[in-house]
């Protein structure tokens, strides 16, 4: 099994909106929407940042319930196996 982390070569790997303040994350998302309007990332809904933070909190809590140890507040996202569709985003 291989894990893949898809990213924009211009910004580099493991850059995470969830590591930023809400204001900074919105600014980055707005920049993506204006600079790369054709990408999937640019098509995210206005509530994306708030939704993402809410879902990450649920996942953190469930992970803790199972005895997990959290080393980072925000997760890094990886995909199990290659995904040409995600690769096409970048």
PEFEN-V549462 format. One line per field, one symbol per residue. ss: DSSP state (2 for helix, 1 for strand, 0 for the rest). psi: psi as a letter, one per 40 degrees, with the letter a starting at -180 (. if undefined). burial: I if it has 24 or more other ideal C-beta (glycine too) atoms within 12 Angstrom, else O. A space follows every 50 residues. Layout:
ss: ???
psi: ???
burial: ???
This chain:
ss: 00110000000000002220022222222222222000002220000222 2222222222222220000000000000110002222000
psi: hihihhihdddiifhhdeeiiddddddddddddddgeeiddeeiideddd dddddddddddddddeeihhdidhihhihhiigdddded.
burial: OOOOOIOOOOOOOOIIIIOOOOOOIOOIIOOIOOOOOOOOIOOIOOOIIO OIIOOIOOOOOOOOOOOOOOOOOIIOIOOOOOOOOOOOOI
